[in-house]
Amino acid sequence: MIAREAGRLIGRVTTAVASLPTLEERVASAFAATVEYFRSNPLFNRILALEADTVLPRLTTFAGPLLASGCAAVVRLIQQAQHDGLISSTTDAESSAEIIVRILPL
């Protein structure tokens, strides 16, 4: 369930930022889409409320696969921004993605 929902979130964020012309708009839109997705997702919120002991470790302590998926998606977004001339081509996409994914609020 977590992997499926992560895939949906990645798709939603990718769609939300695809046509935006500035880096600032892309970052704001990606952040807003992520927060809105988690806050408005009835399945995620219900499972979190009913099975927190099972779900929370998969989102925190044992979140390796989830973080890897998130990082890969953010790397693609950073690389697209580099291609579009919005970020320097010398920016380390992998390190930047790791930081971004780890600071997103749930």
Backbone as JSON Lines, residues from 0, in Angstrom:
{"i":0,"aa":"M","n":[0.83,-1.19,0.0],"ca":[0.0,0.0,0.0],"c":[0.88,1.25,0.0]}
{"i":1,"aa":"I","n":[1.92,1.26,0.82],"ca":[2.77,2.44,0.9],"c":[3.47,2.7,-0.44]}
{"i":2,"aa":"A","n":[3.99,1.66,-1.06],"ca":[4.67,1.83,-2.35],"c":[3.7,2.33,-3.42]}
{"i":3,"aa":"R","n":[2.49,1.79,-3.43],"ca":[1.5,2.22,-4.41],"c":[1.15,3.69,-4.21]}
{"i":4,"aa":"E","n":[0.93,4.1,-2.97],"ca":[0.58,5.49,-2.68],"c":[1.76,6.41,-2.99]}
{"i":5,"aa":"A","n":[2.97,5.95,-2.74],"ca":[4.16,6.75,-3.08],"c":[4.22,6.98,-4.59]}
{"i":6,"aa":"G","n":[3.92,5.94,-5.34],"ca":[3.89,6.07,-6.8],"c":[2.84,7.08,-7.26]}
{"i":7,"aa":"R","n":[1.7,7.06,-6.63],"ca":[0.65,8.03,-6.97],"c":[1.09,9.45,-6.63]}
{"i":8,"aa":"L","n":[1.74,9.6,-5.47],"ca":[2.23,10.92,-5.07],"c":[3.27,11.42,-6.07]}
{"i":9,"aa":"I","n":[4.19,10.57,-6.46],"ca":[5.22,10.96,-7.42],"c":[4.59,11.4,-8.74]}
{"i":10,"aa":"G","n":[3.6,10.66,-9.18],"ca":[2.89,11.03,-10.41],"c":[2.2,12.37,-10.28]}
{"i":11,"aa":"R","n":[1.58,12.61,-9.14],"ca":[0.87,13.87,-8.92],"c":[1.84,15.06,-8.9]}
{"i":12,"aa":"V","n":[2.96,14.88,-8.2],"ca":[3.95,15.96,-8.12],"c":[4.55,16.23,-9.49]}
{"i":13,"aa":"T","n":[4.89,15.18,-10.2],"ca":[5.48,15.34,-11.54],"c":[4.53,16.09,-12.46]}
{"i":14,"aa":"T","n":[3.27,15.75,-12.42],"ca":[2.27,16.44,-13.24],"c":[2.12,17.9,-12.81]}
{"i":15,"aa":"A","n":[2.14,18.13,-11.5],"ca":[1.93,19.49,-10.98],"c":[3.03,20.45,-11.41]}
{"i":16,"aa":"V","n":[4.26,19.97,-11.53],"ca":[5.37,20.87,-11.83],"c":[5.77,20.89,-13.3]}
{"i":17,"aa":"A","n":[5.24,19.99,-14.09],"ca":[5.7,19.8,-15.47],"c":[5.69,21.06,-16.32]}
{"i":18,"aa":"S","n":[4.69,21.87,-16.21],"ca":[4.57,23.02,-17.12],"c":[4.91,24.35,-16.46]}
{"i":19,"aa":"L","n":[5.41,24.32,-15.25],"ca":[5.7,25.58,-14.56],"c":[7.02,26.17,-15.04]}
{"i":20,"aa":"P","n":[7.05,27.49,-15.26],"ca":[8.2,28.1,-15.91],"c":[9.38,28.46,-15.0]}
{"i":21,"aa":"T","n":[9.16,28.55,-13.68],"ca":[10.26,28.96,-12.81],"c":[10.55,27.9,-11.76]}
{"i":22,"aa":"L","n":[11.77,27.91,-11.27],"ca":[12.16,26.98,-10.21],"c":[11.33,27.22,-8.96]}
{"i":23,"aa":"E","n":[11.1,28.47,-8.62],"ca":[10.33,28.8,-7.43],"c":[8.93,28.22,-7.49]}
{"i":24,"aa":"E","n":[8.29,28.34,-8.66],"ca":[6.95,27.79,-8.83],"c":[6.97,26.26,-8.74]}
{"i":25,"aa":"R","n":[7.97,25.65,-9.3],"ca":[8.08,24.19,-9.25],"c":[8.26,23.69,-7.83]}
{"i":26,"aa":"V","n":[9.14,24.35,-7.08],"ca":[9.38,23.94,-5.69],"c":[8.12,24.13,-4.86]}
{"i":27,"aa":"A","n":[7.5,25.29,-4.97],"ca":[6.28,25.57,-4.21],"c":[5.17,24.6,-4.56]}
{"i":28,"aa":"S","n":[5.01,24.33,-5.84],"ca":[3.95,23.43,-6.29],"c":[4.21,21.99,-5.83]}
{"i":29,"aa":"A","n":[5.45,21.56,-5.91],"ca":[5.8,20.2,-5.47],"c":[5.56,20.05,-3.97]}
{"i":30,"aa":"F","n":[5.97,21.04,-3.21],"ca":[5.77,21.01,-1.76],"c":[4.28,21.0,-1.43]}
{"i":31,"aa":"A","n":[3.53,21.89,-2.05],"ca":[2.08,21.97,-1.79],"c":[1.37,20.69,-2.2]}
{"i":32,"aa":"A","n":[1.74,20.13,-3.34],"ca":[1.11,18.89,-3.8],"c":[1.4,17.75,-2.84]}
{"i":33,"aa":"T","n":[2.6,17.69,-2.29],"ca":[2.96,16.64,-1.34],"c":[2.17,16.76,-0.05]}
{"i":34,"aa":"V","n":[2.16,17.95,0.5],"ca":[1.43,18.17,1.76],"c":[-0.06,17.89,1.56]}
{"i":35,"aa":"E","n":[-0.62,18.42,0.48],"ca":[-2.05,18.21,0.2],"c":[-2.37,16.73,0.0]}
{"i":36,"aa":"Y","n":[-1.48,16.02,-0.67],"ca":[-1.71,14.6,-0.92],"c":[-1.84,13.83,0.39]}
{"i":37,"aa":"F","n":[-0.9,14.06,1.29],"ca":[-0.94,13.32,2.56],"c":[-2.1,13.76,3.44]}
{"i":38,"aa":"R","n":[-2.39,15.04,3.46],"ca":[-3.47,15.53,4.31],"c":[-4.85,15.13,3.8]}
{"i":39,"aa":"S","n":[-5.0,14.96,2.5],"ca":[-6.32,14.68,1.95],"c":[-6.53,13.23,1.53]}
{"i":40,"aa":"N","n":[-5.55,12.39,1.75],"ca":[-5.64,11.0,1.32],"c":[-6.37,10.18,2.39]}
{"i":41,"aa":"P","n":[-7.63,9.82,2.16],"ca":[-8.4,9.12,3.19],"c":[-7.82,7.75,3.53]}
{"i":42,"aa":"L","n":[-7.3,7.04,2.54],"ca":[-6.73,5.72,2.8],"c":[-5.49,5.84,3.7]}
{"i":43,"aa":"F","n":[-4.59,6.73,3.35],"ca":[-3.39,6.92,4.14],"c":[-3.74,7.35,5.56]}
{"i":44,"aa":"N","n":[-4.63,8.31,5.7],"ca":[-4.99,8.81,7.03],"c":[-5.71,7.75,7.87]}
{"i":45,"aa":"R","n":[-6.54,6.97,7.24],"ca":[-7.26,5.91,7.98],"c":[-6.3,4.84,8.46]}
{"i":46,"aa":"I","n":[-5.42,4.39,7.58],"ca":[-4.46,3.36,7.98],"c":[-3.51,3.91,9.03]}
{"i":47,"aa":"L","n":[-3.1,5.14,8.89],"ca":[-2.23,5.74,9.89],"c":[-2.92,5.82,11.25]}
{"i":48,"aa":"A","n":[-4.22,6.14,11.24],"ca":[-4.97,6.21,12.49],"c":[-5.2,4.84,13.11]}
{"i":49,"aa":"L","n":[-5.46,3.83,12.27],"ca":[-5.8,2.5,12.78],"c":[-4.6,1.59,13.0]}
{"i":50,"aa":"E","n":[-3.57,1.78,12.2],"ca":[-2.42,0.88,12.27],"c":[-1.11,1.64,12.37]}
{"i":51,"aa":"A","n":[-1.08,2.65,13.22],"ca":[0.11,3.49,13.35],"c":[1.35,2.67,13.71]}
{"i":52,"aa":"D","n":[1.19,1.66,14.55],"ca":[2.34,0.85,14.95],"c":[2.95,0.09,13.79]}
{"i":53,"aa":"T","n":[2.16,-0.19,12.79],"ca":[2.65,-0.9,11.6],"c":[3.17,0.07,10.55]}
{"i":54,"aa":"V","n":[2.46,1.17,10.34],"ca":[2.78,2.09,9.26],"c":[3.94,3.03,9.61]}
{"i":55,"aa":"L","n":[3.95,3.59,10.79],"ca":[4.97,4.59,11.13],"c":[6.41,4.08,10.97]}
{"i":56,"aa":"P","n":[6.73,2.86,11.39],"ca":[8.11,2.4,11.15],"c":[8.47,2.35,9.66]}
{"i":57,"aa":"R","n":[7.49,2.07,8.81],"ca":[7.77,2.02,7.37],"c":[7.95,3.42,6.77]}
{"i":58,"aa":"L","n":[7.51,4.43,7.51],"ca":[7.68,5.81,7.07],"c":[8.87,6.48,7.74]}
{"i":59,"aa":"T","n":[9.45,5.82,8.72],"ca":[10.55,6.43,9.48],"c":[11.76,5.5,9.54]}
{"i":60,"aa":"T","n":[11.8,4.65,10.53],"ca":[12.95,3.79,10.8],"c":[13.29,2.87,9.63]}
{"i":61,"aa":"F","n":[12.29,2.28,9.0],"ca":[12.5,1.33,7.91],"c":[12.04,1.91,6.58]}
{"i":62,"aa":"A","n":[12.27,3.2,6.39],"ca":[11.76,3.89,5.2],"c":[12.73,3.86,4.02]}
{"i":63,"aa":"G","n":[13.76,3.04,4.08],"ca":[14.76,3.0,3.02],"c":[14.19,2.91,1.62]}
{"i":64,"aa":"P","n":[13.33,1.91,1.35],"ca":[12.77,1.8,-0.01],"c":[11.91,3.01,-0.39]}
{"i":65,"aa":"L","n":[11.16,3.53,0.56],"ca":[10.32,4.7,0.29],"c":[11.19,5.92,0.0]}
{"i":66,"aa":"L","n":[12.23,6.12,0.8],"ca":[13.14,7.24,0.57],"c":[13.86,7.1,-0.77]}
{"i":67,"aa":"A","n":[14.24,5.89,-1.12],"ca":[14.91,5.67,-2.41],"c":[14.0,6.04,-3.57]}
{"i":68,"aa":"S","n":[12.73,5.67,-3.49],"ca":[11.77,6.03,-4.54],"c":[11.59,7.54,-4.62]}
{"i":69,"aa":"G","n":[11.46,8.16,-3.46],"ca":[11.3,9.62,-3.42],"c":[12.53,10.33,-3.97]}
{"i":70,"aa":"C","n":[13.7,9.86,-3.57],"ca":[14.94,10.47,-4.06],"c":[15.07,10.33,-5.57]}
{"i":71,"aa":"A","n":[14.75,9.17,-6.1],"ca":[14.83,8.96,-7.55],"c":[13.89,9.92,-8.29]}
{"i":72,"aa":"A","n":[12.7,10.11,-7.75],"ca":[11.75,11.02,-8.38],"c":[12.24,12.46,-8.32]}
{"i":73,"aa":"V","n":[12.79,12.86,-7.18],"ca":[13.29,14.24,-7.04],"c":[14.52,14.45,-7.92]}
{"i":74,"aa":"V","n":[15.37,13.44,-8.04],"ca":[16.52,13.54,-8.95],"c":[16.02,13.84,-10.36]}
{"i":75,"aa":"R","n":[14.99,13.13,-10.79],"ca":[14.45,13.38,-12.14],"c":[13.92,14.81,-12.28]}
{"i":76,"aa":"L","n":[13.26,15.31,-11.23],"ca":[12.75,16.68,-11.28],"c":[13.9,17.69,-11.32]}
{"i":77,"aa":"I","n":[14.95,17.44,-10.55],"ca":[16.12,18.33,-10.56],"c":[16.79,18.3,-11.92]}
{"i":78,"aa":"Q","n":[16.95,17.1,-12.47],"ca":[17.58,16.99,-13.79],"c":[16.75,17.69,-14.87]}
{"i":79,"aa":"Q","n":[15.43,17.63,-14.76],"ca":[14.58,18.34,-15.71],"c":[14.78,19.85,-15.56]}
{"i":80,"aa":"A","n":[14.87,20.31,-14.32],"ca":[15.11,21.74,-14.08],"c":[16.48,22.15,-14.62]}
{"i":81,"aa":"Q","n":[17.47,21.28,-14.49],"ca":[18.79,21.57,-15.06],"c":[18.68,21.66,-16.59]}
{"i":82,"aa":"H","n":[17.98,20.72,-17.17],"ca":[17.79,20.71,-18.63],"c":[17.08,21.97,-19.09]}
{"i":83,"aa":"D","n":[16.13,22.45,-18.28],"ca":[15.36,23.65,-18.62],"c":[16.11,24.94,-18.3]}
{"i":84,"aa":"G","n":[17.32,24.82,-17.76],"ca":[18.13,25.99,-17.44],"c":[17.74,26.7,-16.16]}
{"i":85,"aa":"L","n":[16.98,26.03,-15.29],"ca":[16.53,26.65,-14.04],"c":[17.48,26.4,-12.88]}
{"i":86,"aa":"I","n":[18.34,25.39,-13.02],"ca":[19.32,25.03,-11.99],"c":[20.64,24.8,-12.72]}
{"i":87,"aa":"S","n":[21.72,25.19,-12.07],"ca":[23.05,24.98,-12.65],"c":[23.28,23.51,-12.93]}
{"i":88,"aa":"S","n":[23.92,23.23,-14.03],"ca":[24.24,21.85,-14.38],"c":[25.27,21.25,-13.44]}
{"i":89,"aa":"T","n":[25.91,22.09,-12.63],"ca":[26.9,21.58,-11.67],"c":[26.27,21.18,-10.34]}
{"i":90,"aa":"T","n":[25.0,21.45,-10.17],"ca":[24.3,21.06,-8.94],"c":[24.27,19.54,-8.84]}
{"i":91,"aa":"D","n":[24.61,19.02,-7.69],"ca":[24.6,17.57,-7.46],"c":[23.16,17.13,-7.2]}
{"i":92,"aa":"A","n":[22.52,16.58,-8.22],"ca":[21.11,16.21,-8.14],"c":[20.85,15.18,-7.06]}
{"i":93,"aa":"E","n":[21.72,14.19,-6.92],"ca":[21.5,13.12,-5.94],"c":[21.56,13.64,-4.5]}
{"i":94,"aa":"S","n":[22.58,14.44,-4.19],"ca":[22.7,14.98,-2.82],"c":[21.55,15.93,-2.51]}
{"i":95,"aa":"S","n":[21.21,16.76,-3.48],"ca":[20.11,17.71,-3.28],"c":[18.79,16.97,-3.06]}
{"i":96,"aa":"A","n":[18.56,15.92,-3.84],"ca":[17.33,15.14,-3.7],"c":[17.24,14.48,-2.33]}
{"i":97,"aa":"E","n":[18.34,13.95,-1.85],"ca":[18.37,13.31,-0.53],"c":[17.95,14.29,0.56]}
{"i":98,"aa":"I","n":[18.46,15.5,0.49],"ca":[18.11,16.53,1.48],"c":[16.63,16.89,1.37]}
{"i":99,"aa":"I","n":[16.18,17.12,0.16],"ca":[14.78,17.52,-0.07],"c":[13.82,16.47,0.45]}
{"i":100,"aa":"V","n":[14.06,15.22,0.13],"ca":[13.14,14.13,0.51],"c":[13.11,13.97,2.04]}
{"i":101,"aa":"R","n":[14.21,14.16,2.68],"ca":[14.25,13.96,4.13],"c":[13.62,15.1,4.92]}
{"i":102,"aa":"I","n":[13.47,16.28,4.32],"ca":[12.87,17.39,5.08],"c":[11.4,17.6,4.81]}
{"i":103,"aa":"L","n":[10.83,16.87,3.84],"ca":[9.41,17.04,3.56],"c":[8.56,16.59,4.76]}
{"i":104,"aa":"P","n":[7.6,17.39,5.13],"ca":[6.74,17.02,6.26],"c":[5.67,16.01,5.81]}
{"i":105,"aa":"L","n":[5.26,15.19,6.73],"ca":[4.13,14.29,6.47],"c":[2.91,14.79,7.19]}
